[in-house]
Amino acid sequence: MKLIDRFRNYILEEEFTINIYPNKINIVNYTSINHFDNHKVVIRHKDGEVIINGNNLVVSRLLLDEILITGDVKNIELR
């Protein structure tokens, strides 16, 4: 059964993840966007919040369960 569970998790990718790249942050499996402006983005997930502060922040990609934020990211706070 563990093999089936691992395969299911790989296919469905249900886990909350944050991928950080130069001037980009990709968040997968978020719950909601609580706040957004060009200096601050607050993303809610099942266990808390991610607060992204910076300048010229832009949502470059917005899907049902994935968001890509680009701009001059200064810090990322997990709550």
A tleap script that builds the chain and sets N, CA, C and O, in Angstrom:
source leaprc.protein.ff14SB
mol = sequence {
  NMET LYS LEU ILE ASP ARG PHE ARG ASN TYR
  ILE LEU GLU GLU GLU PHE THR ILE ASN ILE
  TYR PRO ASN LYS ILE ASN ILE VAL ASN TYR
  THR SER ILE ASN HIE PHE ASP ASN HIE LYS
  VAL VAL ILE ARG HIE LYS ASP GLY GLU VAL
  ILE ILE ASN GLY ASN ASN LEU VAL VAL SER
  ARG LEU LEU LEU ASP GLU ILE LEU ILE THR
  GLY ASP VAL LYS ASN ILE GLU LEU CARG
}
set mol.1.N position { 0.815 -1.209 0.000 }
set mol.1.CA position { 0.000 0.000 0.000 }
set mol.1.C position { 0.857 1.272 0.000 }
set mol.1.O position { 0.441 2.293 -0.546 }
set mol.2.N position { 2.034 1.219 0.599 }
set mol.2.CA position { 2.870 2.414 0.633 }
set mol.2.C position { 3.277 2.843 -0.768 }
set mol.2.O position { 3.380 4.038 -1.045 }
set mol.3.N position { 3.507 1.894 -1.638 }
set mol.3.CA position { 3.864 2.222 -3.014 }
set mol.3.C position { 2.723 2.972 -3.694 }
set mol.3.O position { 2.963 3.938 -4.418 }
set mol.4.N position { 1.507 2.543 -3.471 }
set mol.4.CA position { 0.342 3.216 -4.047 }
set mol.4.C position { 0.200 4.615 -3.472 }
set mol.4.O position { -0.103 5.552 -4.211 }
set mol.5.N position { 0.414 4.780 -2.165 }
set mol.5.CA position { 0.337 6.105 -1.535 }
set mol.5.C position { 1.400 7.040 -2.091 }
set mol.5.O position { 1.115 8.207 -2.359 }
set mol.6.N position { 2.610 6.552 -2.267 }
set mol.6.CA position { 3.677 7.380 -2.831 }
set mol.6.C position { 3.368 7.780 -4.265 }
set mol.6.O position { 3.599 8.922 -4.663 }
set mol.7.N position { 2.852 6.848 -5.029 }
set mol.7.CA position { 2.486 7.138 -6.413 }
set mol.7.C position { 1.360 8.173 -6.469 }
set mol.7.O position { 1.398 9.091 -7.288 }
set mol.8.N position { 0.367 8.024 -5.604 }
set mol.8.CA position { -0.757 8.971 -5.544 }
set mol.8.C position { -0.262 10.371 -5.174 }
set mol.8.O position { -0.667 11.355 -5.793 }
set mol.9.N position { 0.605 10.462 -4.174 }
set mol.9.CA position { 1.155 11.756 -3.771 }
set mol.9.C position { 1.986 12.390 -4.879 }
set mol.9.O position { 1.968 13.609 -5.051 }
set mol.10.N position { 2.711 11.570 -5.627 }
set mol.10.CA position { 3.506 12.086 -6.737 }
set mol.10.C position { 2.602 12.641 -7.834 }
set mol.10.O position { 2.865 13.714 -8.376 }
set mol.11.N position { 1.551 11.920 -8.155 }
set mol.11.CA position { 0.638 12.336 -9.224 }
set mol.11.C position { -0.168 13.566 -8.805 }
set mol.11.O position { -0.262 14.528 -9.567 }
set mol.12.N position { -0.747 13.547 -7.614 }
set mol.12.CA position { -1.642 14.618 -7.172 }
set mol.12.C position { -0.909 15.819 -6.593 }
set mol.12.O position { -1.445 16.927 -6.595 }
set mol.13.N position { 0.292 15.618 -6.103 }
set mol.13.CA position { 1.101 16.690 -5.526 }
set mol.13.C position { 0.266 17.556 -4.572 }
set mol.13.O position { 0.036 18.738 -4.829 }
set mol.14.N position { -0.177 16.952 -3.481 }
set mol.14.CA position { -1.044 17.612 -2.513 }
set mol.14.C position { -0.280 18.423 -1.475 }
set mol.14.O position { -0.889 19.195 -0.735 }
set mol.15.N position { 1.022 18.270 -1.404 }
set mol.15.CA position { 1.816 18.919 -0.375 }
set mol.15.C position { 2.057 20.396 -0.705 }
set mol.15.O position { 2.316 20.747 -1.856 }
set mol.16.N position { 1.971 21.248 0.306 }
set mol.16.CA position { 2.263 22.672 0.157 }
set mol.16.C position { 3.759 22.843 -0.041 }
set mol.16.O position { 4.556 22.344 0.754 }
set mol.17.N position { 4.144 23.548 -1.103 }
set mol.17.CA position { 5.565 23.765 -1.361 }
set mol.17.C position { 5.821 25.209 -1.793 }
set mol.17.O position { 4.979 25.862 -2.409 }
set mol.18.N position { 7.017 25.676 -1.442 }
set mol.18.CA position { 7.493 26.992 -1.874 }
set mol.18.C position { 8.824 26.775 -2.575 }
set mol.18.O position { 9.746 26.187 -2.009 }
set mol.19.N position { 8.918 27.251 -3.802 }
set mol.19.CA position { 10.171 27.191 -4.555 }
set mol.19.C position { 10.655 28.616 -4.739 }
set mol.19.O position { 9.926 29.469 -5.247 }
set mol.20.N position { 11.895 28.872 -4.323 }
set mol.20.CA position { 12.458 30.217 -4.378 }
set mol.20.C position { 13.546 30.260 -5.443 }
set mol.20.O position { 14.491 29.472 -5.424 }
set mol.21.N position { 13.390 31.190 -6.360 }
set mol.21.CA position { 14.342 31.419 -7.444 }
set mol.21.C position { 14.758 32.887 -7.391 }
set mol.21.O position { 14.135 33.671 -6.674 }
set mol.22.N position { 15.780 33.271 -8.121 }
set mol.22.CA position { 16.138 34.699 -8.148 }
set mol.22.C position { 14.963 35.544 -8.660 }
set mol.22.O position { 14.519 35.376 -9.796 }
set mol.23.N position { 14.477 36.434 -7.827 }
set mol.23.CA position { 13.371 37.345 -8.133 }
set mol.23.C position { 12.061 36.646 -8.481 }
set mol.23.O position { 11.212 37.230 -9.154 }
set mol.24.N position { 11.886 35.403 -8.032 }
set mol.24.CA position { 10.645 34.655 -8.266 }
set mol.24.C position { 10.362 33.753 -7.084 }
set mol.24.O position { 11.277 33.210 -6.464 }
set mol.25.N position { 9.079 33.599 -6.778 }
set mol.25.CA position { 8.644 32.647 -5.758 }
set mol.25.C position { 7.448 31.899 -6.324 }
set mol.25.O position { 6.452 32.503 -6.719 }
set mol.26.N position { 7.559 30.587 -6.357 }
set mol.26.CA position { 6.475 29.745 -6.847 }
set mol.26.C position { 5.879 29.005 -5.653 }
set mol.26.O position { 6.599 28.322 -4.924 }
set mol.27.N position { 4.583 29.136 -5.452 }
set mol.27.CA position { 3.896 28.495 -4.325 }
set mol.27.C position { 2.851 27.549 -4.896 }
set mol.27.O position { 2.042 27.936 -5.740 }
set mol.28.N position { 2.875 26.296 -4.423 }
set mol.28.CA position { 1.966 25.267 -4.905 }
set mol.28.C position { 1.104 24.780 -3.746 }
set mol.28.O position { 1.589 24.599 -2.629 }
set mol.29.N position { -0.164 24.575 -4.025 }
set mol.29.CA position { -1.159 24.071 -3.075 }
set mol.29.C position { -1.446 25.059 -1.944 }
set mol.29.O position { -1.433 24.695 -0.768 }
set mol.30.N position { -1.702 26.298 -2.314 }
set mol.30.CA position { -2.112 27.309 -1.343 }
set mol.30.C position { -3.631 27.282 -1.204 }
set mol.30.O position { -4.331 26.704 -2.036 }
set mol.31.N position { -4.129 27.911 -0.152 }
set mol.31.CA position { -5.575 27.941 0.104 }
set mol.31.C position { -6.206 29.213 -0.429 }
set mol.31.O position { -7.231 29.163 -1.109 }
set mol.32.N position { -5.585 30.378 -0.118 }
set mol.32.CA position { -6.148 31.651 -0.574 }
set mol.32.C position { -5.068 32.737 -0.575 }
set mol.32.O position { -4.001 32.591 0.022 }
set mol.33.N position { -5.390 33.822 -1.265 }
set mol.33.CA position { -4.543 35.014 -1.260 }
set mol.33.C position { -5.232 36.009 -0.342 }
set mol.33.O position { -6.297 36.526 -0.678 }
set mol.34.N position { -4.638 36.285 0.811 }
set mol.34.CA position { -5.260 37.182 1.793 }
set mol.34.C position { -4.982 38.653 1.517 }
set mol.34.O position { -5.807 39.508 1.839 }
set mol.35.N position { -3.835 38.957 0.929 }
set mol.35.CA position { -3.478 40.352 0.657 }
set mol.35.C position { -2.525 40.372 -0.526 }
set mol.35.O position { -1.676 39.494 -0.681 }
set mol.36.N position { -2.687 41.400 -1.358 }
set mol.36.CA position { -1.765 41.560 -2.472 }
set mol.36.C position { -1.655 43.023 -2.860 }
set mol.36.O position { -2.659 43.669 -3.163 }
set mol.37.N position { -0.446 43.542 -2.849 }
set mol.37.CA position { -0.131 44.825 -3.476 }
set mol.37.C position { 1.311 44.740 -3.949 }
set mol.37.O position { 1.925 43.679 -3.829 }
set mol.38.N position { 1.866 45.806 -4.475 }
set mol.38.CA position { 3.200 45.703 -5.068 }
set mol.38.C position { 4.337 45.662 -4.038 }
set mol.38.O position { 5.505 45.572 -4.416 }
set mol.39.N position { 4.007 45.728 -2.735 }
set mol.39.CA position { 5.029 45.642 -1.686 }
set mol.39.C position { 4.853 44.438 -0.766 }
set mol.39.O position { 5.786 44.060 -0.057 }
set mol.40.N position { 3.663 43.832 -0.772 }
set mol.40.CA position { 3.410 42.738 0.163 }
set mol.40.C position { 2.373 41.771 -0.412 }
set mol.40.O position { 1.360 42.181 -0.977 }
set mol.41.N position { 2.656 40.472 -0.250 }
set mol.41.CA position { 1.715 39.423 -0.650 }
set mol.41.C position { 1.584 38.467 0.526 }
set mol.41.O position { 2.585 38.013 1.081 }
set mol.42.N position { 0.338 38.160 0.907 }
set mol.42.CA position { 0.073 37.212 1.988 }
set mol.42.C position { -0.704 36.042 1.393 }
set mol.42.O position { -1.813 36.209 0.884 }
set mol.43.N position { -0.109 34.864 1.466 }
set mol.43.CA position { -0.698 33.642 0.928 }
set mol.43.C position { -1.029 32.715 2.091 }
set mol.43.O position { -0.180 32.450 2.943 }
set mol.44.N position { -2.239 32.234 2.123 }
set mol.44.CA position { -2.696 31.323 3.180 }
set mol.44.C position { -2.564 29.887 2.677 }
set mol.44.O position { -2.825 29.601 1.509 }
set mol.45.N position { -2.156 28.992 3.572 }
set mol.45.CA position { -2.136 27.554 3.289 }
set mol.45.C position { -2.727 26.836 4.490 }
set mol.45.O position { -3.047 27.468 5.497 }
set mol.46.N position { -2.872 25.535 4.391 }
set mol.46.CA position { -3.602 24.799 5.433 }
set mol.46.C position { -2.970 24.880 6.814 }
set mol.46.O position { -3.662 24.687 7.813 }
set mol.47.N position { -1.664 25.163 6.896 }
set mol.47.CA position { -0.978 25.216 8.187 }
set mol.47.C position { -0.589 26.620 8.640 }
set mol.47.O position { 0.012 26.769 9.704 }
set mol.48.N position { -0.915 27.656 7.860 }
set mol.48.CA position { -0.535 29.005 8.257 }
set mol.48.C position { -0.507 29.968 7.090 }
set mol.48.O position { -1.331 29.888 6.179 }
set mol.49.N position { 0.461 30.889 7.126 }
set mol.49.CA position { 0.581 31.925 6.113 }
set mol.49.C position { 2.026 32.087 5.660 }
set mol.49.O position { 2.967 31.768 6.386 }
set mol.50.N position { 2.172 32.590 4.445 }
set mol.50.CA position { 3.455 33.002 3.909 }
set mol.50.C position { 3.325 34.484 3.585 }
set mol.50.O position { 2.421 34.883 2.850 }
set mol.51.N position { 4.222 35.301 4.128 }
set mol.51.CA position { 4.199 36.742 3.872 }
set mol.51.C position { 5.460 37.083 3.078 }
set mol.51.O position { 6.581 36.824 3.515 }
set mol.52.N position { 5.246 37.665 1.915 }
set mol.52.CA position { 6.345 38.037 1.026 }
set mol.52.C position { 6.393 39.550 0.964 }
set mol.52.O position { 5.409 40.191 0.594 }
set mol.53.N position { 7.527 40.124 1.321 }
set mol.53.CA position { 7.723 41.573 1.262 }
set mol.53.C position { 8.773 41.892 0.207 }
set mol.53.O position { 9.737 41.149 0.026 }
set mol.54.N position { 8.571 43.010 -0.486 }
set mol.54.CA position { 9.523 43.420 -1.500 }
set mol.54.C position { 9.025 44.638 -2.256 }
set mol.54.O position { 8.176 45.384 -1.769 }
set mol.55.N position { 9.559 44.827 -3.437 }
set mol.55.CA position { 9.167 45.939 -4.304 }
set mol.55.C position { 8.771 45.403 -5.672 }
set mol.55.O position { 9.316 44.407 -6.149 }
set mol.56.N position { 7.820 46.077 -6.286 }
set mol.56.CA position { 7.356 45.708 -7.627 }
set mol.56.C position { 6.920 44.249 -7.712 }
set mol.56.O position { 7.214 43.571 -8.697 }
set mol.57.N position { 6.222 43.762 -6.692 }
set mol.57.CA position { 5.746 42.382 -6.694 }
set mol.57.C position { 4.559 42.257 -7.650 }
set mol.57.O position { 3.638 43.074 -7.630 }
set mol.58.N position { 4.601 41.228 -8.477 }
set mol.58.CA position { 3.585 41.003 -9.496 }
set mol.58.C position { 3.228 39.523 -9.506 }
set mol.58.O position { 4.107 38.668 -9.396 }
set mol.59.N position { 1.942 39.220 -9.639 }
set mol.59.CA position { 1.527 37.834 -9.838 }
set mol.59.C position { 1.690 37.537 -11.329 }
set mol.59.O position { 0.926 38.035 -12.155 }
set mol.60.N position { 2.681 36.733 -11.659 }
set mol.60.CA position { 2.973 36.415 -13.057 }
set mol.60.C position { 2.174 35.223 -13.558 }
set mol.60.O position { 1.890 35.115 -14.751 }
set mol.61.N position { 1.812 34.328 -12.641 }
set mol.61.CA position { 1.000 33.170 -13.014 }
set mol.61.C position { 0.067 32.865 -11.853 }
set mol.61.O position { 0.490 32.823 -10.698 }
set mol.62.N position { -1.188 32.657 -12.164 }
set mol.62.CA position { -2.182 32.352 -11.136 }
set mol.62.C position { -3.038 31.199 -11.633 }
set mol.62.O position { -3.799 31.338 -12.590 }
set mol.63.N position { -2.901 30.066 -10.970 }
set mol.63.CA position { -3.700 28.891 -11.282 }
set mol.63.C position { -4.522 28.531 -10.054 }
set mol.63.O position { -4.386 29.162 -9.006 }
set mol.64.N position { -5.351 27.547 -10.176 }
set mol.64.CA position { -6.219 27.142 -9.078 }
set mol.64.C position { -5.440 26.818 -7.806 }
set mol.64.O position { -5.887 27.155 -6.709 }
set mol.65.N position { -4.289 26.174 -7.936 }
set mol.65.CA position { -3.518 25.765 -6.762 }
set mol.65.C position { -2.054 26.198 -6.818 }
set mol.65.O position { -1.233 25.721 -6.035 }
set mol.66.N position { -1.729 27.101 -7.745 }
set mol.66.CA position { -0.337 27.527 -7.897 }
set mol.66.C position { -0.276 29.015 -8.223 }
set mol.66.O position { -1.104 29.534 -8.971 }
set mol.67.N position { 0.722 29.695 -7.646 }
set mol.67.CA position { 0.915 31.122 -7.903 }
set mol.67.C position { 2.413 31.385 -8.071 }
set mol.67.O position { 3.237 30.841 -7.336 }
set mol.68.N position { 2.749 32.221 -9.042 }
set mol.68.CA position { 4.128 32.644 -9.260 }
set mol.68.C position { 4.190 34.143 -9.052 }
set mol.68.O position { 3.496 34.907 -9.723 }
set mol.69.N position { 5.028 34.554 -8.113 }
set mol.69.CA position { 5.193 35.971 -7.778 }
set mol.69.C position { 6.593 36.386 -8.218 }
set mol.69.O position { 7.581 35.739 -7.869 }
set mol.70.N position { 6.668 37.461 -8.978 }
set mol.70.CA position { 7.959 37.979 -9.427 }
set mol.70.C position { 8.143 39.391 -8.896 }
set mol.70.O position { 7.172 40.065 -8.550 }
set mol.71.N position { 9.379 39.830 -8.833 }
set mol.71.CA position { 9.700 41.165 -8.358 }
set mol.71.C position { 10.954 41.139 -7.505 }
set mol.71.O position { 11.664 40.136 -7.444 }
set mol.72.N position { 11.210 42.250 -6.855 }
set mol.72.CA position { 12.375 42.399 -5.986 }
set mol.72.C position { 11.990 41.933 -4.580 }
set mol.72.O position { 11.541 42.731 -3.758 }
set mol.73.N position { 12.167 40.654 -4.313 }
set mol.73.CA position { 11.773 40.055 -3.033 }
set mol.73.C position { 12.808 40.399 -1.973 }
set mol.73.O position { 13.996 40.124 -2.140 }
set mol.74.N position { 12.351 41.002 -0.882 }
set mol.74.CA position { 13.243 41.375 0.227 }
set mol.74.C position { 13.282 40.302 1.311 }
set mol.74.O position { 14.355 39.955 1.804 }
set mol.75.N position { 12.106 39.773 1.685 }
set mol.75.CA position { 12.079 38.699 2.681 }
set mol.75.C position { 10.804 37.882 2.555 }
set mol.75.O position { 9.811 38.312 1.968 }
set mol.76.N position { 10.871 36.679 3.134 }
set mol.76.CA position { 9.752 35.748 3.169 }
set mol.76.C position { 9.571 35.318 4.613 }
set mol.76.O position { 10.517 34.873 5.264 }
set mol.77.N position { 8.362 35.452 5.104 }
set mol.77.CA position { 8.069 35.102 6.501 }
set mol.77.C position { 7.039 33.994 6.517 }
set mol.77.O position { 6.018 34.077 5.833 }
set mol.78.N position { 7.303 32.949 7.298 }
set mol.78.CA position { 6.371 31.838 7.471 }
set mol.78.C position { 5.722 31.952 8.833 }
set mol.78.O position { 6.407 32.114 9.843 }
set mol.79.N position { 4.417 31.869 8.864 }
set mol.79.CA position { 3.679 31.913 10.142 }
set mol.79.C position { 2.818 30.705 10.279 }
set mol.79.O position { 2.121 30.555 11.281 }
savepdb mol mol.pdb
quit
